[in-house]
Amino acid sequence: MAHAAAFDDVRRAVADFGPRATVITVAESLRPHVVTAVVGVDGESLLIDVGAGTRATLVSHPDLALVWTPPGDGEYQLILDGTAEHIGEPDGRGVSTVRIAVAGGILHRLAGLPDGAPTCRSLREFAAS
């Protein structure tokens, strides 16, 4: 789904969309598992803290998607695809830090808006606007 993206473009997009994203993983049963997380940037990776359920899904299926709603009256949501490249051990509260390697991303236009704008934009286009 996602287009290749330079990490500087990912960093800019995450800063513009804010730290809270929806995290979509696939459970062992192959059913979707959806939660929210606060996303941080560390070097060329993203970091999220997750609970036991999300940790378990990432251990068995490390690919994931992160989705941000548009800021303000924006027309595009940010979608990043990635892989959990490191899943930390749970802390005393059962929370694990996950380091995510971003594979790519797009800006996808919300459904139901008037015609005129493209349905998808690359992160590079977004960074340039």
MDAnalysis code that builds the backbone (N, CA, C; Angstrom):
import MDAnalysis as mda
import numpy as np

u = mda.Universe.empty(387, n_residues=129, atom_resindex=np.repeat(np.arange(129), 3), trajectory=True)
u.add_TopologyAttr("name", ["N", "CA", "C"] * 129)
u.add_TopologyAttr("resid", np.arange(1, 130))
u.add_TopologyAttr("resname", ["MET", "ALA", "HIS", "ALA", "ALA", "ALA", "PHE", "ASP", "ASP", "VAL", "ARG", "ARG", "ALA", "VAL", "ALA", "ASP", "PHE", "GLY", "PRO", "ARG", "ALA", "THR", "VAL", "ILE", "THR", "VAL", "ALA", "GLU", "SER", "LEU", "ARG", "PRO", "HIS", "VAL", "VAL", "THR", "ALA", "VAL", "VAL", "GLY", "VAL", "ASP", "GLY", "GLU", "SER", "LEU", "LEU", "ILE", "ASP", "VAL", "GLY", "ALA", "GLY", "THR", "ARG", "ALA", "THR", "LEU", "VAL", "SER", "HIS", "PRO", "ASP", "LEU", "ALA", "LEU", "VAL", "TRP", "THR", "PRO", "PRO", "GLY", "ASP", "GLY", "GLU", "TYR", "GLN", "LEU", "ILE", "LEU", "ASP", "GLY", "THR", "ALA", "GLU", "HIS", "ILE", "GLY", "GLU", "PRO", "ASP", "GLY", "ARG", "GLY", "VAL", "SER", "THR", "VAL", "ARG", "ILE", "ALA", "VAL", "ALA", "GLY", "GLY", "ILE", "LEU", "HIS", "ARG", "LEU", "ALA", "GLY", "LEU", "PRO", "ASP", "GLY", "ALA", "PRO", "THR", "CYS", "ARG", "SER", "LEU", "ARG", "GLU", "PHE", "ALA", "ALA", "SER"])
u.atoms.positions = np.array([
    [0.823, -1.185, 0.000],
    [0.000, 0.000, 0.000],
    [0.861, 1.239, 0.000],
    [1.799, 1.358, 0.898],
    [2.545, 2.590, 1.074],
    [3.625, 2.754, 0.014],
    [3.908, 3.995, -0.270],
    [4.997, 4.332, -1.168],
    [6.268, 4.503, -0.345],
    [7.410, 4.214, -0.947],
    [8.684, 4.419, -0.253],
    [8.767, 5.876, 0.183],
    [9.366, 6.113, 1.335],
    [9.445, 7.478, 1.855],
    [10.790, 7.687, 2.530],
    [11.389, 8.859, 2.272],
    [12.603, 9.232, 2.975],
    [12.232, 9.511, 4.436],
    [13.124, 9.138, 5.368],
    [12.746, 9.282, 6.768],
    [12.578, 10.744, 7.170],
    [13.258, 11.659, 6.524],
    [13.028, 13.082, 6.825],
    [11.583, 13.472, 6.530],
    [11.004, 12.906, 5.467],
    [9.595, 13.171, 5.149],
    [8.674, 12.551, 6.195],
    [9.020, 11.353, 6.663],
    [8.247, 10.701, 7.737],
    [8.309, 11.559, 8.994],
    [9.508, 11.998, 9.353],
    [9.696, 12.820, 10.557],
    [8.832, 14.088, 10.489],
    [8.843, 14.766, 9.340],
    [8.048, 15.986, 9.158],
    [6.551, 15.702, 9.269],
    [6.112, 14.628, 8.634],
    [4.685, 14.282, 8.652],
    [4.225, 13.952, 10.066],
    [5.002, 13.173, 10.805],
    [4.635, 12.827, 12.178],
    [4.580, 14.093, 13.037],
    [5.517, 15.005, 12.843],
    [5.493, 16.264, 13.600],
    [4.241, 17.072, 13.266],
    [3.844, 17.086, 12.004],
    [2.659, 17.858, 11.596],
    [1.349, 17.213, 12.037],
    [1.282, 15.889, 12.046],
    [0.047, 15.192, 12.411],
    [-0.082, 14.969, 13.909],
    [1.007, 15.063, 14.639],
    [0.969, 14.909, 16.088],
    [1.347, 13.512, 16.537],
    [1.483, 13.330, 17.844],
    [2.032, 12.073, 18.357],
    [1.040, 10.905, 18.463],
    [-0.260, 11.139, 18.432],
    [-1.218, 10.050, 18.661],
    [-1.657, 9.418, 17.347],
    [-1.450, 8.096, 17.254],
    [-1.828, 7.366, 16.045],
    [-2.595, 6.099, 16.414],
    [-3.340, 5.603, 15.447],
    [-3.977, 4.304, 15.563],
    [-2.980, 3.265, 15.062],
    [-2.821, 2.188, 15.817],
    [-1.894, 1.111, 15.476],
    [-2.724, -0.106, 15.073],
    [-2.454, -0.629, 13.890],
    [-3.190, -1.786, 13.384],
    [-2.206, -2.936, 13.203],
    [-2.486, -4.036, 13.906],
    [-1.677, -5.244, 13.809],
    [-2.596, -6.416, 13.487],
    [-1.994, -7.587, 13.316],
    [-2.767, -8.792, 13.029],
    [-2.463, -9.823, 14.113],
    [-3.509, -10.279, 14.781],
    [-3.357, -11.254, 15.857],
    [-3.042, -12.639, 15.300],
    [-2.644, -13.538, 16.172],
    [-2.344, -14.923, 15.789],
    [-3.529, -15.559, 15.059],
    [-4.754, -15.182, 15.430],
    [-5.971, -15.700, 14.784],
    [-6.214, -15.076, 13.409],
    [-5.329, -14.152, 13.019],
    [-5.413, -13.375, 11.774],
    [-6.530, -12.337, 11.807],
    [-7.060, -12.063, 12.976],
    [-8.044, -10.989, 13.145],
    [-7.288, -9.688, 13.395],
    [-7.826, -8.558, 12.935],
    [-7.156, -7.283, 13.189],
    [-7.182, -6.935, 14.674],
    [-6.146, -6.257, 15.095],
    [-6.030, -5.768, 16.468],
    [-5.729, -4.274, 16.348],
    [-6.589, -3.428, 16.895],
    [-6.491, -1.980, 16.705],
    [-6.444, -1.287, 18.056],
    [-5.424, -0.440, 18.252],
    [-5.255, 0.344, 19.472],
    [-4.728, 1.722, 19.088],
    [-4.607, 2.599, 20.068],
    [-3.924, 3.867, 19.834],
    [-2.627, 3.879, 20.626],
    [-1.685, 4.692, 20.166],
    [-0.397, 4.824, 20.848],
    [0.155, 6.212, 20.594],
    [1.034, 6.627, 21.484],
    [1.799, 7.850, 21.295],
    [3.075, 7.460, 20.560],
    [3.338, 8.142, 19.451],
    [4.462, 7.802, 18.584],
    [5.594, 8.805, 18.796],
    [6.772, 8.273, 19.028],
    [7.967, 9.101, 19.125],
    [8.904, 8.782, 17.977],
    [9.815, 9.703, 17.717],
    [10.822, 9.504, 16.675],
    [12.173, 9.394, 17.363],
    [12.931, 8.358, 16.989],
    [14.264, 8.152, 17.539],
    [15.190, 7.772, 16.398],
    [16.017, 8.704, 15.988],
    [16.901, 8.445, 14.849],
    [16.093, 8.207, 13.598],
    [16.265, 7.033, 12.998],
    [15.558, 6.665, 11.768],
    [14.426, 5.676, 12.041],
    [13.937, 5.651, 13.274],
    [12.873, 4.723, 13.663],
    [11.777, 5.461, 14.416],
    [10.627, 4.815, 14.519],
    [9.550, 5.291, 15.368],
    [9.481, 4.408, 16.604],
    [9.017, 4.978, 17.715],
    [8.865, 4.239, 18.964],
    [7.433, 4.356, 19.450],
    [6.874, 3.239, 19.913],
    [5.567, 3.248, 20.566],
    [5.651, 2.360, 21.802],
    [4.829, 2.652, 22.788],
    [4.661, 1.779, 23.942],
    [3.344, 1.045, 23.776],
    [3.372, -0.266, 24.010],
    [2.178, -1.090, 23.811],
    [1.942, -1.998, 25.011],
    [0.695, -2.442, 25.145],
    [0.332, -3.389, 26.187],
    [0.569, -4.821, 25.744],
    [0.181, -5.744, 26.605],
    [0.453, -7.167, 26.385],
    [-0.198, -7.713, 25.115],
    [-1.433, -7.293, 24.813],
    [-2.122, -7.809, 23.629],
    [-1.433, -7.403, 22.342],
    [-1.097, -6.135, 22.229],
    [-0.419, -5.663, 21.017],
    [0.975, -6.267, 20.923],
    [1.659, -6.376, 22.055],
    [2.987, -7.000, 22.052],
    [2.889, -8.420, 21.493],
    [1.899, -9.184, 21.942],
    [1.736, -10.567, 21.474],
    [1.479, -10.616, 19.970],
    [0.671, -9.693, 19.450],
    [0.411, -9.712, 18.007],
    [1.681, -9.398, 17.229],
    [2.496, -8.466, 17.741],
    [3.724, -8.092, 17.039],
    [4.787, -9.184, 17.113],
    [4.801, -9.952, 18.177],
    [5.750, -11.060, 18.273],
    [5.442, -12.088, 17.183],
    [4.161, -12.372, 16.947],
    [3.804, -13.369, 15.940],
    [3.735, -12.800, 14.525],
    [3.368, -11.536, 14.388],
    [3.250, -10.878, 13.073],
    [3.789, -9.452, 13.216],
    [5.064, -9.211, 12.929],
    [5.681, -7.919, 13.220],
    [5.298, -6.759, 12.290],
    [4.589, -7.015, 11.202],
    [4.186, -5.911, 10.325],
    [3.000, -5.179, 10.933],
    [2.948, -3.869, 10.709],
    [1.888, -3.049, 11.275],
    [1.645, -1.827, 10.409],
    [0.543, -1.170, 10.681],
    [0.236, 0.110, 10.048],
    [-0.068, 1.110, 11.155],
    [0.329, 2.346, 10.930],
    [0.022, 3.461, 11.819],
    [-0.817, 4.448, 11.027],
    [-1.915, 4.922, 11.620],
    [-2.825, 5.838, 10.924],
    [-3.095, 7.039, 11.818],
    [-2.940, 8.234, 11.248],
    [-3.240, 9.483, 11.946],
    [-4.440, 10.151, 11.291],
    [-5.345, 10.693, 12.105],
    [-6.443, 11.483, 11.559],
    [-5.901, 12.839, 11.133],
    [-6.565, 13.496, 10.188],
    [-6.079, 14.790, 9.729],
    [-6.111, 15.830, 10.847],
    [-5.097, 16.675, 10.907],
    [-5.153, 17.775, 11.877],
    [-6.170, 18.829, 11.437],
    [-6.881, 19.421, 12.381],
    [-7.837, 20.489, 12.069],
    [-8.856, 20.062, 11.035],
    [-8.967, 20.873, 9.985],
    [-9.902, 20.592, 8.899],
    [-9.209, 19.914, 7.714],
    [-8.083, 19.253, 7.973],
    [-7.329, 18.610, 6.897],
    [-8.137, 17.569, 6.151],
    [-7.745, 17.311, 4.922],
    [-8.446, 16.356, 4.067],
    [-7.738, 15.015, 3.965],
    [-6.504, 14.931, 4.447],
    [-5.712, 13.716, 4.268],
    [-5.330, 13.102, 5.608],
    [-5.437, 11.768, 5.677],
    [-4.912, 11.043, 6.830],
    [-3.520, 10.532, 6.466],
    [-2.669, 10.425, 7.458],
    [-1.324, 9.886, 7.272],
    [-1.357, 8.397, 7.578],
    [-0.824, 7.590, 6.660],
    [-0.744, 6.148, 6.856],
    [0.705, 5.724, 6.626],
    [1.299, 5.082, 7.636],
    [2.659, 4.555, 7.522],
    [2.620, 3.048, 7.712],
    [3.352, 2.327, 6.887],
    [3.538, 0.894, 7.040],
    [4.914, 0.656, 7.637],
    [5.018, -0.337, 8.509],
    [6.307, -0.616, 9.109],
    [6.389, -2.009, 9.666],
    [7.536, -2.273, 10.267],
    [7.811, -3.560, 10.887],
    [8.409, -3.319, 12.265],
    [7.943, -4.079, 13.239],
    [8.525, -4.010, 14.578],
    [9.905, -4.645, 14.504],
    [10.949, -3.815, 14.561],
    [12.303, -4.350, 14.455],
    [12.880, -4.719, 15.817],
    [12.288, -4.193, 16.885],
    [12.676, -4.594, 18.242],
    [11.456, -4.440, 19.153],
    [11.164, -5.481, 19.913],
    [10.044, -5.469, 20.855],
    [10.634, -5.678, 22.246],
    [10.553, -4.641, 23.069],
    [11.132, -4.717, 24.403],
    [10.342, -5.623, 25.329],
    [10.990, -6.003, 26.406],
    [10.330, -6.790, 27.442],
    [9.363, -5.896, 28.207],
    [8.287, -6.453, 28.731],
    [7.332, -5.649, 29.498],
    [7.965, -5.083, 30.767],
    [7.586, -3.854, 31.096],
    [8.033, -3.252, 32.348],
    [7.085, -3.682, 33.474],
    [7.193, -3.076, 34.622],
    [6.369, -3.435, 35.773],
    [4.887, -3.232, 35.552],
    [4.511, -2.384, 34.583],
    [3.104, -2.148, 34.268],
    [2.621, -3.011, 33.111],
    [3.513, -3.835, 32.564],
    [3.143, -4.672, 31.421],
    [3.270, -3.957, 30.093],
    [3.972, -2.824, 30.074],
    [4.123, -2.016, 28.860],
    [5.484, -2.299, 28.224],
    [5.483, -2.494, 26.905],
    [6.708, -2.755, 26.146],
    [6.927, -1.650, 25.126],
    [8.170, -1.263, 24.943],
    [8.521, -0.289, 23.913],
    [8.864, -1.045, 22.634],
    [8.302, -0.567, 21.523],
    [8.506, -1.189, 20.220],
    [9.204, -0.187, 19.309],
    [10.295, -0.621, 18.685],
    [11.004, 0.187, 17.685],
    [10.511, -0.255, 16.311],
    [10.071, 0.727, 15.514],
    [9.454, 0.441, 14.216],
    [10.322, 0.971, 13.082],
    [10.625, 0.095, 12.137],
    [11.270, 0.492, 10.891],
    [10.162, 0.829, 9.903],
    [10.155, 2.040, 9.398],
    [9.113, 2.474, 8.464],
    [9.457, 1.994, 7.059],
    [8.503, 1.291, 6.437],
    [8.688, 0.786, 5.078],
    [8.214, 1.791, 4.033],
    [7.228, 2.621, 4.396],
    [6.699, 3.600, 3.457],
    [5.476, 4.265, 4.027],
    [4.938, 5.199, 3.267],
    [3.764, 5.907, 3.739],
    [3.109, 6.719, 2.642],
    [1.872, 7.094, 2.921],
    [1.111, 7.941, 2.003],
    [0.222, 8.871, 2.815],
    [-0.291, 9.856, 2.124],
    [-1.392, 10.661, 2.626],
    [-2.601, 10.236, 1.814],
    [-3.631, 9.770, 2.503],
    [-4.827, 9.263, 1.827],
    [-5.985, 10.199, 2.114],
    [-6.641, 10.669, 1.055],
    [-7.743, 11.624, 1.185],
    [-8.960, 10.947, 1.799],
    [-9.605, 11.638, 2.702],
    [-10.783, 11.102, 3.369],
    [-11.918, 10.856, 2.374],
    [-12.673, 9.825, 2.606],
    [-13.827, 9.506, 1.768],
    [-14.926, 10.552, 1.975],
    [-15.731, 10.756, 0.933],
    [-16.906, 11.614, 1.034],
    [-16.660, 13.094, 0.829],
    [-15.445, 13.489, 0.505],
    [-15.167, 14.900, 0.244],
    [-15.453, 15.215, -1.217],
    [-15.719, 16.483, -1.531],
    [-15.963, 16.843, -2.931],
    [-14.780, 16.457, -3.819],
    [-15.095, 16.122, -5.064],
    [-14.043, 15.762, -6.014],
    [-13.102, 16.934, -6.234],
    [-11.960, 16.621, -6.798],
    [-11.026, 17.668, -7.165],
    [-9.598, 17.347, -6.770],
    [-9.378, 16.934, -5.556],
    [-8.024, 16.650, -5.104],
    [-7.680, 15.185, -5.360],
    [-6.385, 14.876, -5.491],
    [-6.002, 13.470, -5.664],
    [-6.353, 12.650, -4.427],
    [-6.599, 11.352, -4.635],
    [-6.957, 10.499, -3.504],
    [-5.750, 10.129, -2.657],
    [-4.567, 10.117, -3.241],
    [-3.348, 9.816, -2.489],
    [-2.264, 10.815, -2.865],
    [-1.453, 11.140, -1.871],
    [-0.290, 12.007, -2.093],
    [0.919, 11.354, -1.431],
    [2.070, 11.524, -2.030],
    [3.278, 11.006, -1.420],
    [3.691, 11.928, -0.267],
    [4.477, 11.403, 0.648],
    [4.971, 12.235, 1.746],
    [5.880, 13.330, 1.217],
    [6.580, 13.071, 0.137],
    [7.448, 14.095, -0.470],
    [6.616, 15.284, -0.943],
    [5.444, 15.010, -1.568],
    [4.542, 16.088, -1.992],
    [4.088, 16.908, -0.788],
    [3.760, 16.205, 0.286],
    [3.293, 16.860, 1.504],
    [4.377, 17.762, 2.078],
    [5.608, 17.260, 2.097],
    [6.728, 18.028, 2.647],
    [6.982, 19.284, 1.823],
    [6.707, 19.198, 0.520],
    [6.947, 20.332, -0.361],
    [5.850, 21.390, -0.302],
    [4.669, 21.028, 0.233],
    [3.552, 21.991, 0.227],
    [3.528, 22.863, 1.460],
])
